[in-house]
Amino acid sequence: MRMPMPIVWLATLLLAACASVTNPVTGERELTVMDERAEIAEGAKAHRTVIEEYGVVGDAALQAYVDRVGQQLAAKSHRANLKWTFTVLDSPEVNAFALPGGYVYVTRGIMAYLDSEADLAGVLGHEIGHVTARHGAAQATQQARAGAAVAGATLLGAVIEAATGVPGVARAAGGLTQAGAAGLIASYSRDQELQADQLGAEYLARSRYNPANMVDVIQVLSDQERFAADAAKAAGRAPPAGAGWLASHPSNAQRLQQIRVTAGQLLARQPTGWADDGRDGYLRAIDGMTFGDGREQGVVRGRQFFHEPLGIAITAPQGYRIVNGSEALSLVNAARDAGLLLRPVPAALVQKTGASHEAVLRQGFGATDGRIEKLTLGGSLPATHFVGQRRDAKGNTGSLDATIASGPRGQLFLLGRVASDAAALERARPALREAELSFRALGPAERAAAQPWQLKLVPLPAGGFGQLARSTPLAELAEQQLRLLNGVYGGHVLPPAGSLVKVVQ
């Protein structure tokens, strides 16, 4: 699993002096750059960054439900003294993570694939385990010892390069964004992930949830991997690199094997007396929750991207894939060696330059010598394209191939061409120009398609998920996706007809 680690947090820690503390889980002394007081302080700072980056689900009842489950587990953990905070993030990513000091996050993306309150407790218990065992503090200490250089990292480049597989995107994105970004992505070690699984199962048992539900949670991750590989194969693509919980190290197969042993040991100590798994209450809590892309992030519909709040749309060329990131949209070719990045120009830069396209290119993105071309995108939006050289704030030079466009509501947008090398960019140039020219104001007929999808509960019909697939907007392997949503992907046994199941509407 991965967790955001904001630059300000790490930079502060790397300057801190080492202290000796007792690990609450193991009872052993350890040298650290972050004692408990520092954990709480830096976690609070990082929390603000996470909320700003992701946004929170605007459902007070759902937030309260997750907080109740989390607080119940935290009270039974090795660090019940911490002031714990549990937040549902407005992200379609299948992910959960924690920050030092007691800050735990689950995305609505992972909640869609869980099937009960006990499953949710398993995810939260795993993240609580990372905090109680001080895994974040251990990582910060290890990076400090290694002299980790993180100040120049950008979330935009790191995330898009990881998601799209386009080598060099991080460098190109970094060159196109002067403001930098909030953080970078780091992974826990093999032993830390396994320990968090074991602690999660232990906290489930202490809270009267059956620890076997921790096995169910890891199975969800394993099924996600299988579906991603099956979908890629069906589309003729290479299997995607894992992200979030799907990028766990060790493998989910190894985690499954280990957690079955742990759950078995806990069950042997207390074979009866487990609480109800809370499936009905959990399903009611997520009924109506947004599924997939949300309104504030814009939505992907096939080759189309619609963003209703910004009033914009763009079409990906045939064979290109749309990756809707938190900082930018990317349209990536099949070879994954070239693409187009779309993102708003920072408001401070627009104000500083008076919204002049050429001034934005020169003052904001370092454009120096090159060719300027005036364009009209989507039939009505004025734009300026620049191809040439750029110079950053440190005097380093490089190439820049980018367009600044005026949006329908006065906001400026950057459309930057990126590639692994000059040859890949040249091959992709016609398709990238096609994509740029499709950038347009959202039309009246497109507004309906721009509305997010929702999870709804329906009785499973006699025709099973195949029957439900005929009425869902899911396009890619619809029946398999519905099975995945309901925990019966692959060879799992179907629930009986009439059982409440999740569908996408």
Backbone torsions as a table, in degrees:
resi	resn	phi	psi	omega
1	MET	NA	154.9	-179.1
2	ARG	-117.7	153.9	177.2
3	MET	-137.2	139.0	175.4
4	PRO	-65.4	139.6	178.2
5	MET	-131.4	92.7	-173.4
6	PRO	-57.4	143.9	-177.0
7	ILE	-59.1	-40.9	-177.8
8	VAL	-62.1	-36.2	179.9
9	TRP	-65.4	-51.7	-177.3
10	LEU	-65.5	-42.1	-178.3
11	ALA	-59.8	-39.5	178.2
12	THR	-65.3	-43.2	-176.8
13	LEU	-66.1	-36.9	-177.0
14	LEU	-65.9	-18.2	178.6
15	LEU	-93.5	-8.3	-175.0
16	ALA	-78.8	152.8	176.9
17	ALA	-81.6	147.2	179.2
18	CYS	-70.3	145.0	175.6
19	ALA	-130.0	165.9	177.1
20	SER	-108.3	124.2	-179.0
21	VAL	-131.2	164.0	175.1
22	THR	-96.6	126.7	177.6
23	ASN	-70.5	123.6	-175.7
24	PRO	-63.0	-25.7	-177.8
25	VAL	-86.3	-48.9	-174.8
26	THR	-89.5	-22.8	-176.0
27	GLY	77.8	5.3	-178.2
28	GLU	-93.3	151.6	175.6
29	ARG	-79.1	143.9	178.8
30	GLU	-147.7	143.9	174.8
31	LEU	-79.5	138.4	-175.4
32	THR	-150.0	153.2	171.9
33	VAL	-89.4	-0.2	-174.3
34	MET	-141.9	102.9	173.4
35	ASP	-80.5	-178.7	-174.3
36	GLU	-61.7	-38.9	179.7
37	ARG	-61.4	-42.6	178.4
38	ALA	-68.1	-37.2	176.4
39	GLU	-54.8	-49.6	-176.6
40	ILE	-64.3	-44.4	-177.8
41	ALA	-65.8	-47.5	-177.2
42	GLU	-73.2	-32.4	175.2
43	GLY	-62.7	-38.5	178.9
44	ALA	-64.6	-41.0	177.2
45	LYS	-63.5	-46.7	-178.0
46	ALA	-65.3	-32.5	179.3
47	HIS	-58.1	-42.8	179.6
48	ARG	-61.5	-38.5	179.6
49	THR	-67.0	-42.8	-180.0
50	VAL	-61.4	-45.5	-179.3
51	ILE	-62.8	-40.5	179.4
52	GLU	-66.4	-37.0	-176.6
53	GLU	-73.7	-45.2	-173.7
54	TYR	-97.1	-37.6	-167.6
55	GLY	80.4	161.1	-179.0
56	VAL	-114.8	151.9	176.1
57	VAL	-66.9	127.2	-175.3
58	GLY	-85.2	47.6	178.4
59	ASP	-123.1	99.5	-174.8
60	ALA	-61.3	-36.4	-179.2
61	ALA	-66.7	-40.8	179.1
62	LEU	-67.0	-42.4	178.3
63	GLN	-60.9	-42.2	-179.4
64	ALA	-66.9	-36.3	179.5
65	TYR	-64.1	-48.5	179.8
66	VAL	-64.4	-39.5	179.3
67	ASP	-63.3	-39.9	179.9
68	ARG	-62.1	-46.1	179.8
69	VAL	-63.6	-43.9	-179.3
70	GLY	-64.6	-43.0	-179.2
71	GLN	-64.4	-35.9	178.2
72	GLN	-62.1	-42.7	178.8
73	LEU	-69.7	-44.9	-177.1
74	ALA	-60.8	-34.5	179.9
75	ALA	-65.6	-20.4	179.2
76	LYS	-101.9	6.3	-175.0
77	SER	-89.0	-180.0	178.5
78	HIS	-74.1	-7.0	-178.6
79	ARG	-136.2	56.5	-179.7
80	ALA	-64.6	-15.6	-177.7
81	ASN	-74.4	-19.6	-178.7
82	LEU	-68.8	153.5	171.8
83	LYS	-88.6	101.5	-172.2
84	TRP	-85.1	143.3	177.7
85	THR	-129.2	126.2	-179.1
86	PHE	-119.6	129.9	-172.8
87	THR	-136.2	136.4	172.9
88	VAL	-95.2	117.7	-177.4
89	LEU	-88.8	145.9	-178.6
90	ASP	-84.5	71.1	-178.2
91	SER	-139.7	138.5	177.1
92	PRO	-79.3	-6.4	179.5
93	GLU	-61.1	141.9	173.7
94	VAL	-83.9	91.9	-170.7
95	ASN	-155.7	157.5	171.3
96	ALA	-153.3	148.1	179.5
97	PHE	-158.7	170.7	-178.7
98	ALA	-139.1	152.8	173.5
99	LEU	-114.8	152.5	175.9
100	PRO	-54.9	150.2	177.6
101	GLY	95.1	-2.6	175.4
102	GLY	102.0	24.0	179.2
103	TYR	-101.6	116.0	-175.7
104	VAL	-123.0	138.4	-175.8
105	TYR	-131.3	139.2	167.5
106	VAL	-126.1	144.5	176.0
107	THR	-90.1	155.5	172.8
108	ARG	-64.4	-22.5	177.7
109	GLY	-62.1	-44.9	179.1
110	ILE	-75.5	-31.8	-179.6
111	MET	-64.2	-30.5	-180.0
112	ALA	-61.5	-29.6	-174.7
113	TYR	-97.1	-3.4	175.3
114	LEU	-85.9	157.4	-171.1
115	ASP	-121.0	-2.8	-178.1
116	SER	-161.9	168.0	175.6
117	GLU	-63.9	-35.4	179.0
118	ALA	-65.6	-35.4	174.8
119	ASP	-63.8	-45.5	177.0
120	LEU	-58.4	-42.5	178.5
121	ALA	-61.4	-35.2	177.2
122	GLY	-63.2	-43.3	177.9
123	VAL	-64.1	-47.3	-178.9
124	LEU	-65.3	-39.2	179.3
125	GLY	-62.8	-39.4	176.4
126	HIS	-59.3	-46.0	-178.7
127	GLU	-69.2	-38.9	174.9
128	ILE	-58.4	-39.0	178.0
129	GLY	-59.9	-38.5	176.6
130	HIS	-60.7	-39.2	-179.0
131	VAL	-73.6	-45.8	-176.2
132	THR	-65.4	-33.5	179.4
133	ALA	-86.8	4.0	175.3
134	ARG	58.7	42.3	-179.5
135	HIS	-69.0	-37.3	177.2
136	GLY	-63.3	-41.3	177.9
137	ALA	-64.6	-38.7	179.4
138	ALA	-65.1	-39.8	177.9
139	GLN	-64.7	-44.0	179.8
140	ALA	-61.0	-39.7	179.3
141	THR	-65.9	-42.2	179.4
142	GLN	-63.4	-41.6	179.8
143	GLN	-67.6	-36.9	178.1
144	ALA	-63.6	-42.6	178.8
145	ARG	-64.5	-33.3	-178.8
146	ALA	-83.9	-5.1	-178.3
147	GLY	68.7	41.8	-175.8
148	ALA	-59.6	130.8	178.1
149	ALA	-101.6	107.8	-175.4
150	VAL	-119.6	-8.2	-171.0
151	ALA	-63.1	-28.4	-176.7
152	GLY	-92.8	1.0	-176.4
153	ALA	-73.0	150.0	175.2
154	THR	-127.5	135.3	178.0
155	LEU	-61.9	-39.8	-178.2
156	LEU	-55.7	-52.4	-178.0
157	GLY	-66.3	-45.4	-175.9
158	ALA	-64.5	-45.0	-176.1
159	VAL	-70.6	-45.3	-177.2
160	ILE	-67.0	-40.5	179.3
161	GLU	-63.7	-40.1	179.0
162	ALA	-66.8	-39.0	-175.7
163	ALA	-77.3	-35.8	-173.5
164	THR	-97.3	-24.4	-177.7
165	GLY	75.7	17.1	178.6
166	VAL	-90.4	107.2	179.2
167	PRO	-61.0	139.3	177.8
168	GLY	91.4	-9.4	180.0
169	VAL	-62.6	-37.6	180.0
170	ALA	-59.5	-43.5	179.2
171	ARG	-66.0	-43.8	-178.5
172	ALA	-65.6	-43.5	179.8
173	ALA	-63.9	-39.8	178.6
174	GLY	-62.8	-36.5	178.4
175	GLY	-70.8	-26.4	-176.5
176	LEU	-89.1	-11.3	-177.7
177	THR	-124.2	109.7	-179.4
178	GLN	-75.1	-25.6	-172.3
179	ALA	-76.1	-12.5	-176.0
180	GLY	73.6	-154.7	-178.7
181	ALA	-156.6	179.1	-169.6
182	ALA	-82.3	-21.1	-174.6
183	GLY	-172.3	-168.5	175.6
184	LEU	-140.9	174.9	-175.6
185	ILE	-107.8	132.6	178.3
186	ALA	-135.3	149.9	-177.3
187	SER	-110.6	148.1	172.8
188	TYR	-75.0	161.1	178.4
189	SER	-78.3	169.3	177.6
190	ARG	-56.5	-50.8	-177.0
191	ASP	-65.8	-35.6	179.4
192	GLN	-66.7	-41.4	178.6
193	GLU	-64.2	-44.2	179.9
194	LEU	-64.5	-39.7	178.8
195	GLN	-65.2	-39.6	178.6
196	ALA	-65.4	-37.3	174.6
197	ASP	-59.7	-46.9	-177.9
198	GLN	-65.0	-41.9	178.1
199	LEU	-65.8	-38.9	177.3
200	GLY	-59.1	-44.6	178.1
201	ALA	-63.2	-39.5	179.3
202	GLU	-64.4	-42.7	-179.8
203	TYR	-68.9	-31.6	173.0
204	LEU	-60.4	-49.2	-178.0
205	ALA	-62.3	-41.9	179.6
206	ARG	-62.8	-28.4	-177.4
207	SER	-96.8	10.7	176.0
208	ARG	75.9	9.6	170.1
209	TYR	-84.0	144.6	177.6
210	ASN	-65.0	122.3	-178.0
211	PRO	-64.2	-14.2	176.0
212	ALA	-63.6	-19.5	177.2
213	ASN	-65.8	-21.2	174.5
214	MET	-67.2	-32.6	174.6
215	VAL	-64.2	-41.9	179.3
216	ASP	-60.1	-39.3	-179.1
217	VAL	-63.9	-46.5	179.4
218	ILE	-66.2	-32.3	176.7
219	GLN	-64.6	-37.3	175.5
220	VAL	-56.6	-43.7	-180.0
221	LEU	-65.9	-41.6	179.4
222	SER	-62.8	-41.8	178.4
223	ASP	-65.4	-36.8	177.0
224	GLN	-59.9	-43.7	178.8
225	GLU	-61.7	-44.5	-179.4
226	ARG	-62.7	-43.6	-179.4
227	PHE	-64.4	-43.3	179.9
228	ALA	-59.8	-40.9	178.7
229	ALA	-68.1	-41.0	179.8
230	ASP	-65.7	-41.4	179.8
231	ALA	-65.8	-40.6	178.5
232	ALA	-63.7	-42.6	179.4
233	LYS	-62.4	-42.8	-179.7
234	ALA	-63.5	-31.6	-179.4
235	ALA	-92.7	0.6	-179.5
236	GLY	73.8	24.8	179.6
237	ARG	-106.2	162.2	172.1
238	ALA	-71.9	146.6	177.5
239	PRO	-56.0	137.2	-176.6
240	PRO	-72.0	151.6	171.5
241	ALA	-71.2	142.0	-178.5
242	GLY	-66.6	152.2	174.5
243	ALA	-137.5	155.7	179.2
244	GLY	59.1	-134.7	-178.8
245	TRP	-64.9	-22.1	-177.8
246	LEU	-76.8	-10.3	179.7
247	ALA	-100.0	25.5	-174.5
248	SER	-65.0	148.0	173.7
249	HIS	-130.5	112.6	19.2
250	PRO	-78.7	-178.1	179.7
251	SER	-65.2	156.5	178.9
252	ASN	-64.9	-28.9	176.5
253	ALA	-63.8	-42.3	178.3
254	GLN	-67.3	-39.1	178.7
255	ARG	-64.0	-40.5	178.4
256	LEU	-60.5	-45.8	-179.2
257	GLN	-60.5	-44.7	-176.9
258	GLN	-69.9	-41.6	-174.8
259	ILE	-73.1	-27.0	174.8
260	ARG	-63.7	-38.9	177.8
261	VAL	-64.7	-48.0	-178.9
262	THR	-61.4	-47.1	-179.5
263	ALA	-62.0	-39.5	178.4
264	GLY	-61.7	-40.1	178.9
265	GLN	-65.6	-41.5	179.4
266	LEU	-68.0	-38.3	178.1
267	LEU	-65.2	-35.8	-179.8
268	ALA	-65.5	-32.5	179.9
269	ARG	-74.5	-29.3	-176.9
270	GLN	-143.6	80.8	-171.2
271	PRO	-71.9	-16.9	-178.1
272	THR	-134.1	173.1	172.4
273	GLY	90.2	19.5	179.3
274	TRP	-79.8	148.6	178.1
275	ALA	-72.5	162.2	174.2
276	ASP	-59.1	146.8	-176.6
277	ASP	-74.0	-7.4	174.5
278	GLY	70.3	31.3	-177.2
279	ARG	-63.7	-46.7	-176.9
280	ASP	-61.0	-45.5	179.9
281	GLY	-64.7	-38.0	179.4
282	TYR	-65.5	-45.8	-179.7
283	LEU	-62.6	-38.8	176.6
284	ARG	-63.4	-36.2	-177.2
285	ALA	-66.6	-34.8	-177.1
286	ILE	-98.4	-0.9	178.2
287	ASP	-61.8	123.3	-178.5
288	GLY	91.3	-2.9	179.8
289	MET	-67.1	143.6	176.9
290	THR	-61.1	137.3	177.5
291	PHE	-118.3	134.0	-178.7
292	GLY	77.2	-151.8	-178.1
293	ASP	-62.1	141.9	179.3
294	GLY	-101.9	171.1	-177.0
295	ARG	-58.8	-43.1	-175.3
296	GLU	-72.2	-22.5	178.9
297	GLN	-93.6	-12.1	-171.2
298	GLY	82.0	160.5	-174.1
299	VAL	-123.9	146.1	175.2
300	VAL	-101.4	126.7	177.7
301	ARG	-129.8	92.3	-175.9
302	GLY	66.7	-122.7	178.4
303	ARG	-89.4	3.1	-177.0
304	GLN	-104.8	145.6	171.4
305	PHE	-123.9	126.8	179.6
306	PHE	-122.2	132.0	176.4
307	HIS	-126.6	98.4	-174.6
308	GLU	-65.2	-44.3	179.7
309	PRO	-61.2	-35.7	178.8
310	LEU	-86.9	-15.1	178.6
311	GLY	73.0	29.4	-175.1
312	ILE	-124.7	161.3	175.2
313	ALA	-147.9	157.7	176.0
314	ILE	-153.0	150.3	-179.2
315	THR	-115.5	130.4	177.4
316	ALA	-79.3	142.7	175.3
317	PRO	-62.0	160.1	178.3
318	GLN	-57.5	131.6	179.3
319	GLY	88.1	-7.6	178.5
320	TYR	-89.1	152.4	178.8
321	ARG	-111.6	139.7	179.2
322	ILE	-98.5	125.7	176.3
323	VAL	-115.8	113.4	-176.4
324	ASN	-93.8	91.3	-178.5
325	GLY	-87.2	169.1	-178.5
326	SER	-71.7	-25.7	-177.9
327	GLU	-106.7	-24.8	-176.9
328	ALA	-159.1	157.3	170.7
329	LEU	-95.7	139.3	176.9
330	SER	-128.9	136.5	174.7
331	LEU	-109.8	115.2	-168.4
332	VAL	-118.8	135.8	-178.6
333	ASN	-73.8	169.6	-175.8
334	ALA	-64.0	-32.8	179.5
335	ALA	-76.1	-10.1	-179.3
336	ARG	56.6	35.3	176.5
337	ASP	-120.2	4.9	178.0
338	ALA	-158.8	154.1	179.5
339	GLY	-170.5	177.2	178.3
340	LEU	-120.7	128.3	176.6
341	LEU	-101.7	133.3	177.4
342	LEU	-122.0	127.3	176.4
343	ARG	-156.8	153.2	176.2
344	PRO	-66.4	146.1	172.0
345	VAL	-75.8	133.1	-179.1
346	PRO	-52.7	137.8	-176.6
347	ALA	-58.6	-36.4	-179.8
348	ALA	-63.2	-36.2	179.3
349	LEU	-71.1	-38.1	177.2
350	VAL	-62.1	-44.2	-179.6
351	GLN	-65.6	-41.1	-178.5
352	LYS	-64.1	-36.5	-174.8
353	THR	-97.8	0.1	-178.3
354	GLY	67.7	23.9	178.3
355	ALA	65.8	17.6	176.0
356	SER	-76.8	125.1	-178.5
357	HIS	-57.4	-48.5	-177.0
358	GLU	-66.3	-36.8	178.8
359	ALA	-67.2	-38.0	176.8
360	VAL	-62.4	-44.7	179.7
361	LEU	-61.9	-41.7	-175.1
362	ARG	-81.6	-47.0	-176.6
363	GLN	-81.5	-32.9	-176.5
364	GLY	-90.8	-35.3	-173.5
365	PHE	-122.2	10.3	169.4
366	GLY	73.1	17.8	179.3
367	ALA	-59.4	133.4	179.1
368	THR	-121.3	-95.7	-178.2
369	ASP	-93.0	131.1	179.2
370	GLY	171.6	-168.2	-176.1
371	ARG	-109.0	132.1	178.1
372	ILE	-105.1	133.9	178.4
373	GLU	-132.4	127.6	176.9
374	LYS	-86.9	134.5	-176.0
375	LEU	-132.6	165.2	166.6
376	THR	-125.4	118.5	-177.1
377	LEU	-99.3	142.9	175.9
378	GLY	59.1	21.6	177.3
379	GLY	86.0	-12.7	-174.9
380	SER	-150.1	-12.1	-173.4
381	LEU	-96.6	117.4	178.7
382	PRO	-67.5	143.3	-177.1
383	ALA	-149.9	160.6	178.0
384	THR	-132.3	123.4	-179.5
385	HIS	-105.1	136.4	178.9
386	PHE	-125.6	133.5	171.5
387	VAL	-129.7	122.2	-179.8
388	GLY	166.7	-143.8	-175.3
389	GLN	-102.3	154.1	175.7
390	ARG	-133.8	155.9	176.8
391	ARG	-133.5	128.8	-178.9
392	ASP	-86.9	-177.9	-175.0
393	ALA	-63.5	-22.3	-180.0
394	LYS	-92.7	2.3	179.3
395	GLY	90.1	0.6	178.1
396	ASN	-74.6	141.6	-177.4
397	THR	-109.4	157.7	178.8
398	GLY	-170.0	-173.2	-179.5
399	SER	-98.2	155.1	179.0
400	LEU	-141.1	127.7	177.2
401	ASP	-133.7	95.3	-169.8
402	ALA	-149.4	157.0	178.3
403	THR	-125.0	136.9	170.4
404	ILE	-106.7	125.9	-178.4
405	ALA	-123.6	145.6	174.9
406	SER	-87.6	123.9	179.7
407	GLY	-78.0	173.4	-176.7
408	PRO	-69.6	-15.1	-178.3
409	ARG	-116.4	24.6	175.1
410	GLY	88.3	-8.2	179.2
411	GLN	-81.2	147.5	177.4
412	LEU	-96.8	147.9	-179.9
413	PHE	-129.3	144.0	174.1
414	LEU	-100.2	130.7	171.1
415	LEU	-119.7	102.7	-173.7
416	GLY	-107.3	130.5	177.3
417	ARG	-88.0	129.6	-179.0
418	VAL	-132.1	151.5	179.8
419	ALA	-160.0	164.9	179.9
420	SER	-71.2	-28.1	177.5
421	ASP	-161.0	175.6	-175.9
422	ALA	-64.4	-36.3	-179.2
423	ALA	-65.9	-41.6	178.7
424	ALA	-64.6	-38.8	178.6
425	LEU	-64.7	-41.0	-179.7
426	GLU	-64.5	-41.4	178.9
427	ARG	-63.8	-36.0	-175.3
428	ALA	-87.4	-7.1	-171.1
429	ARG	-55.0	-45.7	-180.0
430	PRO	-60.8	-42.5	-179.8
431	ALA	-67.5	-38.1	179.9
432	LEU	-67.5	-37.0	175.7
433	ARG	-65.5	-40.3	176.3
434	GLU	-57.6	-45.0	179.9
435	ALA	-64.4	-44.1	178.7
436	GLU	-57.8	-46.6	-176.9
437	LEU	-65.8	-20.1	179.1
438	SER	-82.7	-10.1	179.0
439	PHE	-62.2	125.3	-168.6
440	ARG	-153.1	168.7	171.5
441	ALA	-73.2	138.7	-180.0
442	LEU	-63.4	123.7	-178.2
443	GLY	-82.4	161.7	179.9
444	PRO	-56.4	-40.1	-178.1
445	ALA	-71.6	-19.3	-178.5
446	GLU	-87.0	-12.9	-176.1
447	ARG	-66.4	-35.0	178.1
448	ALA	-65.2	-41.3	179.2
449	ALA	-68.5	-20.1	-178.5
450	ALA	-80.0	-4.9	-179.4
451	GLN	-77.7	138.4	-179.3
452	PRO	-66.9	157.8	172.6
453	TRP	-83.9	161.5	179.7
454	GLN	-131.4	151.8	169.5
455	LEU	-83.0	132.6	175.6
456	LYS	-132.8	155.5	178.9
457	LEU	-101.2	130.7	177.0
458	VAL	-140.5	156.4	174.0
459	PRO	-70.1	140.3	177.6
460	LEU	-69.5	120.3	-178.1
461	PRO	-75.4	171.5	-179.4
462	ALA	-61.4	-30.2	179.5
463	GLY	-79.6	1.1	175.6
464	GLY	67.2	-157.1	-176.1
465	PHE	-71.7	-21.8	174.5
466	GLY	-62.9	-39.8	177.3
467	GLN	-67.9	-43.7	179.3
468	LEU	-64.4	-31.9	-177.6
469	ALA	-63.1	-24.2	-177.4
470	ARG	-73.2	-15.6	-178.5
471	SER	-117.8	13.1	179.1
472	THR	-100.8	149.6	176.7
473	PRO	-75.6	-8.2	178.5
474	LEU	-59.5	130.4	-174.4
475	ALA	-100.5	-39.6	-172.4
476	GLU	-93.5	113.8	178.6
477	LEU	49.0	56.7	-171.0
478	ALA	-59.3	-46.1	-178.8
479	GLU	-63.0	-42.1	179.5
480	GLN	-65.0	-36.6	178.3
481	GLN	-65.5	-40.4	178.3
482	LEU	-65.5	-38.5	175.0
483	ARG	-62.1	-42.6	179.4
484	LEU	-61.5	-43.6	179.3
485	LEU	-59.3	-29.7	-173.6
486	ASN	-107.4	15.0	172.8
487	GLY	71.6	24.6	-179.4
488	VAL	-129.3	35.2	178.7
489	TYR	-73.8	148.7	178.4
490	GLY	72.9	-128.6	-173.6
491	GLY	-92.5	10.5	-178.3
492	HIS	-67.7	148.2	-178.0
493	VAL	-72.7	135.2	179.0
494	LEU	-71.9	147.4	172.8
495	PRO	-69.5	160.1	180.0
496	PRO	-68.1	151.1	176.6
497	ALA	-53.9	139.0	-177.7
498	GLY	95.9	-15.7	177.7
499	SER	-68.4	143.8	176.3
500	LEU	-68.7	130.0	177.9
501	VAL	-133.5	163.0	-179.8
502	LYS	-90.6	134.7	173.0
503	VAL	-129.7	166.9	177.6
504	VAL	-109.9	126.5	-179.9
505	GLN	-127.2	NA	NA
